[in-house]
Amino acid sequence: MKQKYDDYYITVKDIISMNDTLHFWNSSRKSYIQGLLNDLYALGQKEPVVFIPFLEDKPITFITNNEFPQGVPIAVLKPEYDSANATCPGYTLKQNDNLESIQQNINEDYAWVNDVWVIGEEEGTPSNDSTIGQSLNQSNAGNTSRSNGQGEYGGIIQVIDFRYIEPWINGRPEFRFIISNSTGTIIKDKEFPKRKRKDIKTPNWYDFNEFIAYWNLSNIGNWTIEGWVEQDCRGGTCNTETISQTFPPPCIGCPSTTISYQKKNTDYDMGRTIIQFTDPIATAYGISYANIKRKF
């Protein structure tokens, strides 16, 4: 509930360190779990975590008033996620340390309202700034035209289908957007803090309220190219790969534009689109499984 990592999970390492004061296990049990953790580290795994999605919309009094569900929670294992139907098999943990199938597949809707624990690994630990972002104020994105030199803001997104961008077992999304000018030079590359999935999922829009530039035609040109990435190795040591794309001329006599930037190999490339100076500011542009916007 403290959201130490800006999501509703805790690392197994943290639980072990808390055992000395909260006494979850005796010393032999603690050593056994630490041994399992060390084995995972030796295999090169990221930090193991326990993620509890349904805490997302619970107030802190949910804990202080002892309203937490009683009984054995349902467990799902992150590596068993089935992307075809967006579910995981459900289990309960028996006293003999064996997992027993409950003969039920768990989906996102069920996990967000029931006591489901996702056993998986950490994606990354970005620092969070809760002051960044809000629901989109449509009054700042009317069907008006741009004027030369006017300030432009972006980081406005609506996800149509999270299954392909960030499966629910991974928790909150970690977005990044990259904007290039008409010659392909990057003028903005920004990582955003995590936010609740429901705040970004259609029909909702989320506005990270990021200032891009004063759109001066002589410097930026007649269009920009905006790309988005969902980061699955934020702060990690994954390999990098280069994204390159050449855009055809948006107008007769205009040159083509080639953009290039890097992402981690496990990040999801959400695609790119041209945004022209002459477009109405409220235009919604489609990328992979999402829409994006700009505003003044």
Salt bridges, closest charged atoms under 4 A:
ASP6 OD1 - ARG172 NH1 3.46
ASP14 OD2 - LYS4 NZ 3.44
ASP20 OD1 - LYS30 NZ 2.99
GLU47 OE1 - LYS13 NZ 3.64
GLU56 OE2 - ARG172 NE 3.41
ASP57 OD1 - LYS196 NZ 3.20
ASP57 OD1 - LYS198 NZ 3.04
ASP97 OD2 - ARG29 NH1 2.87
GLU100 OE2 - LYS94 NZ 3.88
GLU108 OE2 - ARG197 NE 2.84
GLU108 OE2 - LYS201 NZ 3.54
GLU152 OE2 - ARG146 NH2 2.68
GLU152 OE2 - ARG294 NH1 3.08
ASP161 OD2 - ARG163 NH2 2.74
GLU174 OE2 - LYS194 NZ 3.47
ASP189 OD1 - ARG176 NE 2.82
GLU191 OE1 - ARG234 NE 3.43
ASP207 OD2 - LYS295 NZ 2.62
GLU210 OE2 - LYS188 NZ 2.88
GLU226 OE1 - ARG294 NE 2.74
GLU241 OE2 - LYS263 NZ 2.74
ASP269 OD1 - ARG272 NH1 2.88
